[in-house]
Amino acid sequence: TESEPGKGDFHPLECSYGQLVRFWGNQCRHHTVANSTDATRVSFDFRVVPCYLYTGAFKGFIGDYPTILAPGPLTPPESIAAHLGGP
């Protein structure tokens, strides 16, 4: 991944057993290479958007991934609505 958006200084994100990595994958470009080892590599990709911010403008996809709408509020909680200029 890049160290910051647009920098192009790609480097691996390495972690040990039981650790995880969280990064700004929506802003920093990232990719993977084929696993050439005998070890299994596991990757979970979560892209979370609150329902009240989801517009459907990307025809059911976030990046290359299909979206699944989970139950949740369709409007922001009052504490957030004030910051968004809503009711």
Rosetta silent file (secondary structure, phi, psi, omega in degrees, C-alpha in Angstrom):
SEQUENCE: TESEPGKGDFHPLECSYGQLVRFWGNQCRHHTVANSTDATRVSFDFRVVPCYLYTGAFKGFIGDYPTILAPGPLTPPESIAAHLGGP
SCORE:     score description
SCORE:     0.000 S_00000001
   1 L     0.000  163.527  175.825    0.000    0.000    0.000 S_00000001
   2 L   -80.013  154.525  176.977    1.013    3.629   -0.281 S_00000001
   3 L   -76.801  -24.816  174.956    2.116    5.481    2.842 S_00000001
   4 L  -156.099  156.658 -174.936   -0.242    8.333    1.904 S_00000001
   5 L   -54.043  129.161  175.175   -2.703    8.946   -0.952 S_00000001
   6 L    79.365   -0.408 -175.359   -1.050    9.413   -4.353 S_00000001
   7 L   -75.660  -31.311  177.503    2.515    8.958   -3.123 S_00000001
   8 L    72.890   14.242 -179.208    3.161    5.717   -5.062 S_00000001
   9 L   -95.671   63.427 -173.800    5.684    4.430   -2.503 S_00000001
  10 L   -58.792  138.821  177.046    4.206    0.937   -2.257 S_00000001
  11 L  -149.662  153.081 -179.970    5.338   -1.305    0.590 S_00000001
  12 L   -72.518  150.274  172.116    4.004   -4.539    2.099 S_00000001
  13 L  -103.837  103.720 -176.371    1.809   -4.558    5.164 S_00000001
  14 L  -106.206  141.146  175.918    3.206   -7.420    7.225 S_00000001
  15 L  -145.346  162.560 -179.090    1.793   -8.745   10.446 S_00000001
  16 L   -93.096  169.233  177.980    2.258  -11.738   12.702 S_00000001
  17 L   -51.255  130.420  178.195   -0.185  -14.482   13.587 S_00000001
  18 L    88.498   -7.659  179.288   -3.178  -13.022   15.416 S_00000001
  19 L   -97.031  164.290  174.483   -2.536   -9.460   14.255 S_00000001
  20 L  -137.582  164.482  179.303   -4.506   -7.420   11.747 S_00000001
  21 L  -123.671  133.306  174.878   -3.875   -4.375    9.621 S_00000001
  22 L  -124.414  132.537 -179.236   -6.283   -1.484    9.161 S_00000001
  23 L  -150.598  170.743 -178.206   -5.531    1.278    6.682 S_00000001
  24 L   -82.230   69.131 -178.194   -7.203    3.917    4.523 S_00000001
  25 L   -65.758  -16.471  176.267   -7.839    1.583    1.587 S_00000001
  26 L   -80.975  -12.310 -178.405  -10.395    3.998    0.157 S_00000001
  27 L  -118.494  -35.550 -179.194   -7.687    6.633   -0.252 S_00000001
  28 L   -96.955  131.197  177.513   -4.366    4.793   -0.612 S_00000001
  29 L   -67.125  145.382 -178.729   -3.806    2.581   -3.630 S_00000001
  30 L  -155.117  159.395  179.329   -3.041   -1.022   -2.758 S_00000001
  31 L  -160.082  178.031  176.213   -2.714   -4.421   -4.374 S_00000001
  32 L  -132.472  168.911  175.919   -1.436   -7.913   -3.696 S_00000001
  33 L  -121.204  161.525  179.433    0.874  -10.388   -5.384 S_00000001
  34 L   -59.527  141.981  178.216    0.425  -14.125   -5.830 S_00000001
  35 L   -81.328  110.159 -178.236    1.205  -16.191   -2.737 S_00000001
  36 L  -100.935   12.518 -179.298    4.248  -18.277   -3.686 S_00000001
  37 L  -101.419  175.164  174.602    4.721  -19.831   -0.220 S_00000001
  38 L   -87.210   -3.520 -179.423    3.324  -22.983    1.373 S_00000001
  39 L   -87.757  148.925  178.232    1.555  -20.853    3.987 S_00000001
  40 L   -85.358  134.864  176.410   -2.080  -19.851    3.650 S_00000001
  41 L  -109.736  133.695 -179.720   -2.823  -16.160    3.360 S_00000001
  42 L  -121.830  136.131  178.821   -6.231  -14.898    4.481 S_00000001
  43 L  -135.665  129.570  174.068   -7.666  -11.494    3.708 S_00000001
  44 L  -112.816  130.904 -177.605  -10.965  -10.004    4.845 S_00000001
  45 L  -118.270  109.825  178.161  -12.113   -6.868    3.091 S_00000001
  46 L  -111.819  126.688  174.964  -14.746   -4.787    4.870 S_00000001
  47 L  -122.715  113.853 -171.872  -16.039   -1.601    3.324 S_00000001
  48 L  -115.112  126.959  176.237  -18.534    0.068    5.606 S_00000001
  49 L  -132.728  124.527  177.158  -20.812    2.950    4.671 S_00000001
  50 L   -58.493  141.817 -177.808  -23.693    3.996    6.930 S_00000001
  51 H   -53.034  -37.777 -176.568  -27.048    3.453    5.186 S_00000001
  52 H   -71.602  -11.499  175.667  -27.925    7.139    5.462 S_00000001
  53 H  -102.290  -11.226 -177.522  -24.816    8.036    3.415 S_00000001
  54 L   -78.965  123.472 -177.643  -25.270    5.350    0.765 S_00000001
  55 L  -103.827  -15.501 -176.603  -26.702    6.836   -2.419 S_00000001
  56 L    77.394    8.954 -176.519  -26.569    3.841   -4.745 S_00000001
  57 L   -63.687  -18.787 -177.296  -24.697    6.019   -7.251 S_00000001
  58 L  -103.182   24.610  173.655  -22.261    3.190   -8.003 S_00000001
  59 L    53.144   44.887  175.070  -24.973    0.747   -9.107 S_00000001
  60 L    84.558   11.402 -179.924  -24.617   -1.580   -6.143 S_00000001
  61 E  -126.917  146.133  167.134  -20.815   -1.616   -5.983 S_00000001
  62 E  -117.147  109.982 -170.945  -18.175   -0.071   -3.745 S_00000001
  63 L    66.723 -130.324  178.236  -15.018   -0.309   -5.818 S_00000001
  64 L   -94.491    4.827 -172.218  -15.111   -3.705   -7.522 S_00000001
  65 E  -105.772  134.375  176.212  -17.146   -5.290   -4.751 S_00000001
  66 E   -66.966  146.561 -179.363  -20.930   -5.752   -4.688 S_00000001
  67 L   -94.814  150.350  172.977  -22.650   -4.097   -1.763 S_00000001
  68 L  -126.507  120.772  178.962  -24.944   -5.740    0.737 S_00000001
  69 L   -86.229  118.875  178.682  -27.192   -3.427    2.704 S_00000001
  70 L   -93.916  155.542  177.809  -27.479   -4.549    6.296 S_00000001
  71 L   -56.697  137.938  178.948  -30.264   -3.401    8.591 S_00000001
  72 L   178.509  172.326 -178.478  -29.553   -0.035   10.077 S_00000001
  73 L   -66.225  137.611  177.106  -30.928    3.464   10.358 S_00000001
  74 L   -86.289  -10.382  175.878  -31.777    5.106    7.046 S_00000001
  75 L  -125.534  151.579 -178.110  -31.301    8.512    8.606 S_00000001
  76 L   -69.780  150.292  172.293  -28.360    9.642   10.732 S_00000001
  77 L   -56.623  152.202 -176.425  -28.651    9.754   14.495 S_00000001
  78 H   -54.172  -36.219 -178.249  -29.543   13.251   15.710 S_00000001
  79 H   -64.743  -29.696  179.634  -26.021   13.822   17.012 S_00000001
  80 H   -90.752  -34.395 -177.358  -24.618   13.302   13.492 S_00000001
  81 H   -56.692  -37.473 -179.730  -27.520   14.901   11.598 S_00000001
  82 H   -62.256  -37.224  179.402  -26.669   18.295   13.047 S_00000001
  83 H   -74.145  -24.530 -179.561  -23.156   18.076   11.599 S_00000001
  84 H   -90.471   -2.302 -179.603  -24.528   17.018    8.194 S_00000001
  85 L    80.865   18.532 -178.772  -26.948   19.939    8.064 S_00000001
  86 L   -94.897 -170.769 -178.384  -29.972   17.640    8.397 S_00000001
  87 L   -62.742    0.000    0.000  -32.987   17.677   10.714 S_00000001
